[in-house]
């Protein structure tokens, strides 16, 4: 029966994630609603009865992996370029939110002071997995979009680390003793957790750099190190394991030249699995009767979080900056709580309950109430508010080019010279470097990854051109962006029919392989460029019309037709625009010798 329930949890978690993907909303919303439906509402799922004594270790280890994955994305070098507002949001602004929420928990809800402090510490974290899908729908102006995305990335590990330190101080203080003894014990815990994290990071770095660990074992080896460092740190220093894995992730993510692409991909996939299952189990443990028993004071807490804590945080963080008041108003409204808050609060609540601290059982229901309220309220109202404040981007106008190879760079440069905003992406660093040397912005990595969702200008994308020589990269990009933008805005170079049939390529990908003509492939375009061909833009006129152009440029391959200052029309296998006088023809012209 246990196996049946666990399989059922896996199945419904996939369904919840699929619903979130189809409706383009944060997945946490459907995961929580699914857990509530299976747990307190219907009584079908009882995690405590299902897992028994294994529940707390499984939750703790899962949270450790989630925090490690978040810490891997915190690159300290990037903190210098994220701007004063983001740095303030993750420091003074975070402390202001903590003070307001903790005070509301203590004075308004009458919570035990220790639980109120943890409540305030946990709810300072927003998180990228909740922010990113919401911003893709809202499409705020670029400055607001950048601030919110970077806040989610940076505050995830910093806020979690802050919550861990508050929790450890409270647990040590709960054992009695003088303040000096508590501070000494906290220092000991921080030293143990920090030392274990640094040691694990250094050892893992050496294993990877010196090839002592085969590539096939990188992903499993790093996971084993995370679990081992968490368990060892908890054994040596009480509740220091979460600190250890956070330091471990930050250390590993900031090693120069260390190839962690496969580890990051694996951790993202593992985090999705753990988050999906964990949230349903945690939501199923909620006791809604506890929330009803607290009465309207819960609503008061939600109002404080939305209308006092966040605006104060933004006011403190933007003080002395030239950010317009409209941008500040929108920033004051958007701060949904997410995965880290729910997972960390559940772990803390279990430890607080074991320690016999009053009101510990109220922590998780309150955190989940804030999560649901902020996600639902802000998802429904942020877009109209951005419209009202005139803080939405106008029509998206950026062209994403999948690939930064010679063909992609030449096409990107030709579009950029005509005033089209382009952004390239490639998993090969050499290609990205050459693109950036040509003043073409390029994202290093695959565009459909979770990391790309945080760093690519998704809210301003209007068109996607898949120009990679790797059909697999093209197919993944087409399927991903066809869902986000619509199939009619995604194009790809053609793959061979034999390859498509042999690999059972999807109908969507086959239909979008229509760039520049039915017989145009990457090899053909690349060969023309390699033999000295160039992409040139030519304006037609009454005396030099399309027929004259074709006669003067035999062998030229038209790519785009556009009116100056307007969106280019793409030449495809099914649509060959008829250029008119005054329009610009962008074409790949062969070398004169070939002509």
Secondary structure, 3 states (H helix, E strand, C coil): CHHHHHHHHHHHHHHHHHHHHHHCCCHHHHHHHHHHHHHHHCCCCCHHHHHCCHHHHHHHHHHHHHHHHHHHCCCHHHHHHCCHHHHHHCCHHHHHHHHHHHHHHHHCCCCCHHHHHHHHHHCCCCCHHHHHHHHHHHCECHHHHHHHHHHHHHHHHHHHHHHHHHHHHHHHHCCCCCHHHHHHHHHHHHHHHHHHHHHHHHHHHHHHHCCCCCHHHHHHHHHHHHHHHHHHHHHHCCCCHHHHHHHHHHHHHCCCCCCCHHHHHHHHHHHHHHHHHHHHHHHHCCCHHHHHHHCCHHHHHHHHHHHHHHHHHHHHHCCCCCCCHHHHHHHHHCCCCCHHHHHHHHHHHHHHHHCCCCCCHHHHHHHHHHHHHHHHHHHHHHHHHHHHCCCECCCCCEEEEECCCHHHHHHHHHHHHCCCEEEEEECCHHHHHHHHHCCCCEEECCCCCHHHHHHCCHHHEEEEEECCCCHHHHHHHHHHHHHHHCHHHEEECCCCHHHHHHCCCCHHHHHHCCECCCCCCHHHHHHHHHCCCEEEEEECCCCCCHHHHHHHCCCCEEEEEEECCCCCEECECCCCCCCCCCEEEEEEECCCCCC
